Amino acid sequence: MLGFPLGDGAELRSLEPWQAAEFADHVERARPHLAPWLPWALRVVDEDSARAFLQRYADEQARDAGRIYGIWLDGTLAGGTLFRVFDLRFGVCEIGVWLEPRAEGRGLITRAARHMVDWAIGTRAMARVEWRCVPDNARSIAVAERLGMTRDGVLRAAYPHNGTRHDVEVWSLLATDR
Ligand SMILES: CC(C)(COP(=O)(O)OP(=O)(O)OC[C@H]1O[C@@H](n2cnc3c(N)ncnc32)[C@H](O)[C@@H]1OP(=O)(O)O)[C@@H](O)C(=O)NCCC(=O)NCCS
């Protein structure tokens, strides 16, 4: 997984606690774009909170229960992906993604997520890869569609965010779908 080239001057790489300052700067740039959708974009506000967020994923990676990756575009952190859930017992994982606006519209997330799906199903024998988003998030839904996922259904009012309870669409790709 380390150093997977995404083309277009971009690379997918592990994102680790020692990169907290770089991550904090990136979230600062991306915050207005991410905050409508991602709760952590409001929690990661400085180097300490960035380190705490990355450390949580480092701990989960050590337990083989979650992972986080950065996307560097022309050498600058411009987005990322994560396995928010990585449940080997159930054979289920969930992918999350984000980009700064300058990195959108190039297919970077579709290629990165495809690589993660290949690794999760092909290397780690996951049976089901999930994608969750709110129904208003058209760009996120478009990625799930490009990945060939199926819309399983909607969890009504499952996600309290920014003072509103949002529905959550659940999309999935099964190992047996491929
Ligand atoms: C969700 C998000 C990551 C999607 O980013 P994105 O750039 O639309 O997705 P991709 O990187 O896969 O790029 C797809 C776009 O690149 C274009 N593209 C160009 N080359 C491409 C290629 N080789 N392959 C696929 N798409 C390509 C596609 O046409 C599409 O553009 P369009 O939507 O204008 O048609 C981004 O909008 C974002 O960060 N949003 C805020 C955070 C967020 O919502 N995260 C998800 C929470 S569920």
The ligand as a Gaussian input file, in Angstrom:
#p B3LYP/6-31G(d) Opt

LIG

0 1
 C      -16.268000      13.398000      -2.143000
 C      -15.017000      13.906000      -2.856000
 C      -13.781000      13.261000      -2.255000
 C      -15.137000      13.510000      -4.350000
 O      -14.086000      14.120000      -5.064000
 P      -14.096000      14.041000      -6.679000
 O      -12.966000      14.816000      -7.177000
 O      -15.474000      14.365000      -7.165000
 O      -13.891000      12.478000      -6.940000
 P      -12.723000      11.837000      -7.823000
 O      -11.398000      12.221000      -7.270000
 O      -13.033000      10.402000      -7.937000
 O      -12.883000      12.582000      -9.213000
 C      -14.057000      12.411000     -10.005000
 C      -14.164000      13.596000     -10.898000
 O      -13.000000      13.651000     -11.704000
 C      -13.354000      13.436000     -13.077000
 N      -12.318000      12.574000     -13.622000
 C      -11.292000      13.029000     -14.386000
 N      -10.489000      12.001000     -14.691000
 C      -11.031000      10.890000     -14.124000
 C      -10.654000       9.524000     -14.108000
 N       -9.558000       9.092000     -14.741000
 N      -11.409000       8.630000     -13.398000
 C      -12.524000       9.040000     -12.774000
 N      -12.917000      10.332000     -12.766000
 C      -12.181000      11.252000     -13.444000
 C      -14.746000      12.840000     -13.044000
 O      -15.473000      13.130000     -14.213000
 C      -15.317000      13.537000     -11.837000
 O      -15.606000      14.879000     -12.143000
 P      -17.108000      15.427000     -12.212000
 O      -17.746000      15.090000     -10.885000
 O      -16.934000      16.878000     -12.415000
 O      -17.732000      14.648000     -13.321000
 C      -14.881000      15.454000      -2.750000
 O      -15.965000      16.059000      -3.380000
 C      -14.797000      15.952000      -1.307000
 O      -13.746000      15.959000      -0.692000
 N      -15.948000      16.406000      -0.739000
 C      -15.946000      16.933000       0.633000
 C      -15.701000      15.827000       1.649000
 C      -16.680000      14.705000       1.506000
 O      -17.833000      14.906000       1.178000
 N      -16.219000      13.475000       1.744000
 C      -17.077000      12.295000       1.626000
 C      -17.963000      12.166000       2.786000
 S      -19.089000      10.769000       2.569000

